[in-house]
Amino acid sequence: MAGGDGKKPTAGLWVPALDGVRGYLSVSIACAHVWLAIGWVPNHELPHALRSSFFLSIDFLFLISGFVAFLPVVATRTFPGYRTYAIRRAGRVLPLYYATILLAVVLGGLLRPVSGTYFPHDFGAVLAHLGFLQHEIYPLREGFGVQGIVWTMSIAIVFYAIYGLIAMRWLRHPWLWLLGSAVLAVFWREHFRGDIATFLQFPLFALDFGLGMTGAYLYVRLRHGELAPLRRYAGRACLAAAAALVVLAYFAGLPVARGSGGYWGESSLLAVLLPTAFVSLLITLPFTPHRVQAIVGNPVGRWIGGVSYGLFLCHFLVIWTVLLVTDIPRNGSPKSVLELGAIVLPISITLGWAGTRFIEHPLRLRAQKLAADLDRRSAARKAAAAAAAAPPEPQLSPAA
């Protein structure tokens, strides 16, 4: 998922380790799809359950999206306006997304026999993807059969559209809005659990985004010296959150491993506890010793985080292309997993870097410049209108 707008208006509040976390989450998603493409299944229940819980990385990326979007609003207590926000967000989200959609359309005919999924790929399907409506119109059949991960972009774009309308309201009442997002997510989970196409829509993930936004609110308070007890014991809280994440992830993946449930089929209690544990880790990590932060916030992890959006979008295409041009057997063996992963990950990361450097970055800067120019023109028009509306000053007679 796309992160920030590139510039850090809240540089003093930025979480360097956050880039590393985002990078490792994107790598974990690519690894999970390598495993699925090969058909690898661990022989023992513990690793099988943990491997089956990797779908949670999607939830955690949604949570980070909420955190990153809301952090500057909390720090400055202002919102730039919906138009400015929308232009900047479009500059971040659209270039690489449309580039990978184009690749999926061009390569689809070659790669669909490899993926074995002949999902809709006609002109109407292309239009739906260009409008980010693929998950609503073709639920569980997105990506033309070769780019399935783009279903998440339909979810993300709904959040980005809503976020601009609620950001300042959330800032005034963060706990009330968080409660509302939790109620919506739990209601949706319980009411539509039997209808997977409806079930796996934006409301299911509302709590992820909500916890990300409220996590940003708490993080800024911690940085400003508030919530002293939590900051004092941040190291212990971070360790406890990490341990809880592993345990909870095991229980979330267990039904998948046992064949008694599917992805995102965990109980409502687990669906609340898991992102809560993750956001707890996220906001306490910056207050731990540097050697702890370096586990994810090291230069390599942060660099991967910087190109993670491109990695996230292109890795499926890389998987099917590698399987097309190599003879790696899809026999479920660890050897095949290692062979495919050793090729897919470096290529996906490299393509992520190239897309970020040569496509996203230049267009994102243009979008930011456009937003700034429009803001200046709007401010000038308002100033001119205010001056025109002001009553004229009295003129003194020369004879006075």
C-alpha positions as CSV (number, residue, x, y, z in Angstrom):
1,M,0.0,0.0,0.0
2,A,1.1,3.5,-0.7
3,G,2.6,5.3,2.2
4,G,3.2,9.0,2.7
5,D,3.5,11.8,0.1
6,G,7.3,11.5,0.1
7,K,8.1,14.7,2.0
8,K,8.1,14.6,5.8
9,P,6.4,17.7,7.1
10,T,6.6,16.2,10.5
11,A,10.3,15.2,10.2
12,G,10.8,15.4,14.0
13,L,8.0,12.9,14.5
14,W,8.7,10.5,11.8
15,V,9.3,6.9,12.7
16,P,12.4,5.6,10.7
17,A,11.6,2.0,11.7
18,L,8.2,2.4,10.2
19,D,9.7,2.3,6.7
20,G,11.4,-1.0,7.7
21,V,8.2,-2.5,9.0
22,R,6.4,-1.6,5.8
23,G,9.2,-3.0,3.7
24,Y,9.3,-6.3,5.6
25,L,5.5,-6.6,5.4
26,S,5.6,-6.2,1.6
27,V,8.4,-8.9,1.4
28,S,6.3,-11.2,3.6
29,I,3.4,-10.9,1.2
30,A,5.6,-11.7,-1.8
31,C,7.0,-14.7,0.1
32,A,3.5,-15.9,0.9
33,H,2.5,-15.8,-2.7
34,V,5.7,-17.6,-3.7
35,W,4.7,-20.4,-1.3
36,L,1.2,-20.5,-2.7
37,A,2.4,-20.6,-6.3
38,I,4.6,-23.6,-5.5
39,G,2.0,-25.2,-3.2
40,W,4.4,-25.5,-0.2
41,V,2.7,-26.6,3.0
42,P,4.7,-27.2,6.2
43,N,4.5,-30.6,7.7
44,H,3.9,-29.5,11.3
45,E,0.9,-27.5,12.6
46,L,2.9,-24.7,14.3
47,P,4.7,-23.5,11.1
48,H,1.7,-24.3,9.0
49,A,-0.5,-22.0,11.2
50,L,2.1,-19.2,11.2
51,R,2.6,-19.5,7.4
52,S,-1.2,-19.4,7.0
53,S,-1.4,-16.2,9.0
54,F,0.5,-14.1,6.5
55,F,-2.7,-12.7,5.2
56,L,-2.6,-10.4,8.3
57,S,0.2,-8.5,6.6
58,I,-2.5,-6.9,4.4
59,D,-4.3,-5.7,7.5
60,F,-1.1,-4.3,8.9
61,L,-0.4,-2.4,5.7
62,F,-3.9,-0.9,5.9
63,L,-3.1,0.1,9.5
64,I,0.1,1.8,8.5
65,S,-1.7,3.6,5.7
66,G,-4.0,5.1,8.4
67,F,-1.1,6.0,10.6
68,V,1.0,7.7,7.9
69,A,-2.0,9.6,6.5
70,F,-3.1,11.0,9.9
71,L,0.4,11.7,11.4
72,P,0.8,15.2,9.8
73,V,-2.7,16.1,10.7
74,V,-2.2,15.3,14.3
75,A,1.2,17.0,14.4
76,T,0.1,20.2,12.8
77,R,-3.6,20.1,13.8
78,T,-4.5,21.2,10.3
79,F,-5.7,19.5,7.1
80,P,-4.5,21.0,3.8
81,G,-8.0,20.8,2.2
82,Y,-9.6,18.0,0.2
83,R,-8.3,19.2,-3.2
84,T,-4.7,19.5,-2.1
85,Y,-4.8,16.2,-0.3
86,A,-6.4,14.4,-3.3
87,I,-3.8,15.7,-5.8
88,R,-0.9,14.7,-3.5
89,R,-2.4,11.3,-2.9
90,A,-3.1,10.8,-6.6
91,G,0.6,11.6,-7.3
92,R,1.6,8.9,-4.9
93,V,-0.9,6.2,-5.7
94,L,-1.7,6.4,-9.4
95,P,1.6,6.3,-11.4
96,L,2.9,2.8,-10.3
97,Y,-0.6,1.4,-10.0
98,Y,-1.5,2.3,-13.6
99,A,2.0,1.2,-14.8
100,T,1.4,-2.3,-13.3
101,I,-2.1,-2.5,-14.7
102,L,-0.7,-1.8,-18.1
103,L,1.9,-4.5,-17.6
104,A,-0.8,-6.9,-16.5
105,V,-2.9,-6.2,-19.6
106,V,0.0,-6.6,-21.9
107,L,1.4,-9.7,-20.3
108,G,-1.9,-11.3,-19.3
109,G,-2.2,-13.5,-22.4
110,L,1.2,-15.1,-21.7
111,L,0.8,-15.4,-18.0
112,R,-2.8,-16.6,-17.5
113,P,-1.9,-20.2,-18.7
114,V,0.8,-20.2,-15.9
115,S,-1.4,-18.8,-13.2
116,G,-4.3,-21.0,-14.3
117,T,-6.9,-18.3,-13.6
118,Y,-8.8,-16.9,-16.5
119,F,-10.5,-14.0,-14.7
120,P,-12.2,-11.2,-16.6
121,H,-9.8,-9.3,-18.8
122,D,-12.0,-7.6,-21.4
123,F,-12.3,-3.8,-21.9
124,G,-14.9,-3.5,-19.2
125,A,-12.5,-5.2,-16.7
126,V,-9.8,-2.8,-17.7
127,L,-12.0,0.2,-17.1
128,A,-13.1,-1.2,-13.7
129,H,-9.4,-1.5,-12.7
130,L,-8.6,2.0,-13.9
131,G,-11.4,3.3,-11.7
132,F,-10.3,1.2,-8.7
133,L,-13.7,-0.7,-8.8
134,Q,-12.2,-4.1,-9.5
135,H,-13.0,-5.5,-6.0
136,E,-16.6,-4.2,-6.1
137,I,-17.4,-5.4,-9.6
138,Y,-15.3,-8.6,-9.8
139,P,-14.9,-9.7,-6.2
140,L,-12.3,-12.5,-5.9
141,R,-11.7,-12.3,-9.7
142,E,-9.5,-9.2,-9.8
143,G,-6.2,-8.6,-11.6
144,F,-7.0,-10.2,-15.0
145,G,-5.9,-13.6,-13.6
146,V,-2.3,-12.4,-13.1
147,Q,-2.3,-9.5,-10.8
148,G,-4.6,-10.6,-7.9
149,I,-3.1,-8.3,-5.3
150,V,-4.8,-5.2,-6.8
151,W,-8.0,-6.1,-4.9
152,T,-6.4,-4.3,-2.0
153,M,-6.2,-1.1,-3.9
154,S,-10.0,-1.0,-4.1
155,I,-10.1,-1.1,-0.3
156,A,-7.3,1.5,0.1
157,I,-8.9,4.0,-2.3
158,V,-12.2,3.9,-0.4
159,F,-10.2,4.8,2.7
160,Y,-8.4,7.7,1.0
161,A,-11.7,9.1,-0.3
162,I,-13.3,8.9,3.1
163,Y,-10.2,10.1,5.0
164,G,-10.3,13.6,3.5
165,L,-13.8,14.1,4.9
166,I,-13.2,12.8,8.4
167,A,-9.6,13.7,9.3
168,M,-10.4,16.8,11.4
169,R,-13.5,15.2,12.9
170,W,-11.3,12.2,13.9
171,L,-8.8,14.6,15.5
172,R,-11.4,16.1,17.7
173,H,-12.9,12.8,18.8
174,P,-10.4,10.0,18.1
175,W,-11.8,7.5,20.6
176,L,-15.4,7.9,19.5
177,W,-14.4,7.4,15.9
178,L,-12.2,4.5,16.8
179,L,-15.2,2.9,18.6
180,G,-17.3,3.5,15.5
181,S,-14.8,1.8,13.2
182,A,-14.6,-1.2,15.6
183,V,-18.4,-1.5,15.7
184,L,-18.6,-1.3,11.9
185,A,-15.8,-3.9,11.4
186,V,-17.3,-6.4,13.9
187,F,-20.8,-6.0,12.7
188,W,-19.7,-6.6,9.1
189,R,-17.6,-9.6,10.1
190,E,-20.5,-11.3,11.9
191,H,-23.3,-10.3,9.5
192,F,-21.6,-11.1,6.2
193,R,-19.3,-14.0,7.2
194,G,-21.2,-16.4,4.9
195,D,-21.0,-14.2,1.8
196,I,-17.3,-14.0,1.0
197,A,-17.7,-11.5,-1.9
198,T,-19.5,-9.0,0.3
199,F,-17.5,-10.0,3.4
200,L,-14.1,-9.0,2.0
201,Q,-15.0,-5.3,1.4
202,F,-13.8,-2.1,3.0
203,P,-15.9,-2.2,6.2
204,L,-14.2,-5.4,7.3
205,F,-10.9,-3.5,7.4
206,A,-12.3,-0.3,9.0
207,L,-10.8,-1.0,12.3
208,D,-7.3,-1.4,10.8
209,F,-7.4,2.1,9.3
210,G,-9.0,3.4,12.5
211,L,-6.4,1.9,14.7
212,G,-3.7,3.4,12.5
213,M,-5.2,6.9,12.8
214,T,-5.7,6.7,16.5
215,G,-2.2,5.1,16.8
216,A,-0.8,8.3,15.1
217,Y,-2.7,10.4,17.7
218,L,-1.2,8.4,20.6
219,Y,2.3,8.5,19.1
220,V,2.3,12.3,18.8
221,R,1.2,12.5,22.4
222,L,4.0,10.2,23.4
223,R,6.6,12.3,21.5
224,H,5.3,15.4,23.2
225,G,6.0,13.9,26.6
226,E,2.5,12.9,27.5
227,L,1.4,9.4,28.7
228,A,4.6,9.2,30.7
229,P,4.0,5.7,32.2
230,L,3.6,4.2,28.7
231,R,6.7,5.9,27.5
232,R,8.7,4.8,30.5
233,Y,7.8,1.2,29.9
234,A,7.8,1.4,26.1
235,G,10.5,-1.3,25.8
236,R,8.5,-3.8,27.8
237,A,5.2,-2.8,26.0
238,C,6.9,-3.3,22.6
239,L,8.2,-6.7,23.6
240,A,4.8,-7.8,25.0
241,A,3.1,-6.6,21.8
242,A,5.6,-8.5,19.6
243,A,5.0,-11.7,21.7
244,A,1.3,-11.2,21.6
245,L,1.4,-10.8,17.8
246,V,3.1,-14.2,17.3
247,V,0.7,-16.0,19.6
248,L,-2.4,-14.3,18.1
249,A,-1.2,-14.9,14.5
250,Y,-0.8,-18.6,15.3
251,F,-4.4,-18.7,16.5
252,A,-5.6,-16.7,13.4
253,G,-3.8,-19.1,11.0
254,L,-4.8,-22.3,12.8
255,P,-8.3,-22.7,11.2
256,V,-6.6,-22.3,7.8
257,A,-4.0,-24.8,8.6
258,R,-6.6,-27.3,9.8
259,G,-8.9,-26.7,6.9
260,S,-11.8,-25.5,9.1
261,G,-11.6,-21.9,8.0
262,G,-10.3,-19.5,5.5
263,Y,-8.3,-16.3,5.3
264,W,-9.8,-13.4,7.4
265,G,-12.1,-16.0,9.0
266,E,-10.7,-15.5,12.5
267,S,-13.1,-14.6,15.3
268,S,-14.1,-11.0,16.0
269,L,-12.1,-11.1,19.2
270,L,-8.9,-12.0,17.3
271,A,-9.8,-9.5,14.6
272,V,-9.7,-6.8,17.3
273,L,-6.7,-8.0,19.3
274,L,-4.4,-8.6,16.4
275,P,-4.3,-5.0,14.9
276,T,-4.4,-3.6,18.5
277,A,-1.2,-5.6,19.3
278,F,0.4,-4.4,16.0
279,V,-0.4,-0.7,16.6
280,S,1.0,-1.1,20.1
281,L,4.2,-2.4,18.7
282,L,4.3,0.4,16.1
283,I,3.9,3.3,18.6
284,T,6.2,1.9,21.3
285,L,9.0,0.8,18.9
286,P,10.5,4.3,18.5
287,F,11.0,4.6,22.2
288,T,13.0,1.4,22.5
289,P,16.9,1.2,22.4
290,H,18.4,1.8,19.0
291,R,19.6,-1.7,18.7
292,V,16.0,-2.9,19.0
293,Q,14.8,-0.4,16.4
294,A,17.6,-1.5,14.1
295,I,15.9,-5.0,13.7
296,V,13.5,-3.4,11.3
297,G,14.8,0.1,11.0
298,N,18.2,-0.7,9.6
299,P,19.3,0.9,6.3
300,V,18.4,-2.2,4.2
301,G,14.9,-2.5,5.8
302,R,14.2,1.2,5.4
303,W,15.4,1.2,1.8
304,I,13.1,-1.7,1.0
305,G,10.3,0.2,2.7
306,G,11.0,3.1,0.4
307,V,10.3,1.0,-2.6
308,S,7.8,-1.3,-1.1
309,Y,4.8,0.0,-3.0
310,G,6.3,-1.0,-6.3
311,L,7.4,-4.3,-4.8
312,F,3.9,-4.9,-3.5
313,L,2.3,-4.2,-6.9
314,C,4.6,-6.0,-9.2
315,H,5.6,-9.2,-7.4
316,F,2.7,-11.3,-8.7
317,L,3.6,-10.5,-12.3
318,V,7.2,-11.4,-11.5
319,I,6.2,-14.8,-10.0
320,W,4.2,-15.8,-13.1
321,T,6.9,-14.6,-15.5
322,V,9.6,-16.5,-13.7
323,L,7.5,-19.6,-13.7
324,L,6.9,-19.1,-17.4
325,V,10.5,-18.8,-18.4
326,T,12.0,-21.4,-16.0
327,D,11.4,-25.0,-15.3
328,I,11.0,-24.7,-11.5
329,P,8.6,-27.5,-10.6
330,R,5.4,-26.5,-8.7
331,N,5.6,-29.6,-6.6
332,G,5.2,-28.1,-3.1
333,S,8.9,-28.7,-2.2
334,P,11.0,-26.4,-0.1
335,K,13.6,-26.6,-2.8
336,S,11.2,-25.1,-5.4
337,V,10.2,-22.4,-2.9
338,L,13.8,-21.4,-2.4
339,E,14.6,-21.4,-6.1
340,L,11.5,-19.3,-7.0
341,G,12.0,-16.9,-4.0
342,A,15.7,-16.4,-4.8
343,I,14.7,-15.1,-8.3
344,V,11.4,-13.4,-7.5
345,L,12.4,-11.3,-4.5
346,P,15.5,-9.6,-6.1
347,I,13.7,-8.9,-9.3
348,S,10.6,-7.5,-7.5
349,I,12.6,-5.3,-5.3
350,T,14.6,-4.0,-8.3
351,L,11.5,-3.3,-10.2
352,G,10.0,-1.6,-7.2
353,W,13.1,0.6,-7.0
354,A,13.0,1.4,-10.7
355,G,9.3,2.2,-10.7
356,T,9.7,4.4,-7.6
357,R,12.8,6.2,-9.0
358,F,11.7,6.8,-12.6
359,I,7.9,6.7,-12.5
360,E,6.5,7.5,-9.1
361,H,9.0,10.0,-7.8
362,P,8.9,12.5,-10.8
363,L,5.1,12.4,-11.1
364,R,4.7,12.7,-7.4
365,L,6.8,15.8,-7.3
366,R,4.7,17.3,-10.2
367,A,1.5,16.6,-8.3
368,Q,2.9,18.3,-5.2
369,K,3.9,21.3,-7.2
370,L,0.5,21.4,-8.8
371,A,-1.2,21.3,-5.4
372,A,1.1,24.0,-4.1
373,D,0.4,26.2,-7.2
374,L,-3.3,25.8,-6.8
375,D,-3.1,26.6,-3.1
376,R,-1.2,29.9,-3.9
377,R,-3.7,30.9,-6.6
378,S,-6.6,30.1,-4.3
379,A,-5.0,32.2,-1.5
380,A,-4.4,35.1,-3.9
381,R,-8.0,35.0,-5.1
382,K,-9.3,35.0,-1.5
383,A,-7.0,37.9,-0.6
384,A,-8.1,39.9,-3.6
385,A,-11.8,39.2,-2.9
386,A,-11.3,40.3,0.8
387,A,-9.6,43.5,-0.4
388,A,-12.4,44.3,-2.8
389,A,-15.0,43.7,-0.2
390,A,-13.3,46.0,2.4
391,P,-14.9,49.5,2.7
392,P,-12.8,52.2,1.2
393,E,-10.7,54.3,3.6
394,P,-11.9,57.9,4.0
395,Q,-9.9,60.4,1.9
396,L,-8.7,63.5,3.6
397,S,-9.4,66.8,1.9
398,P,-6.3,68.8,0.9
399,A,-7.8,71.7,2.7
400,A,-8.2,69.8,6.0
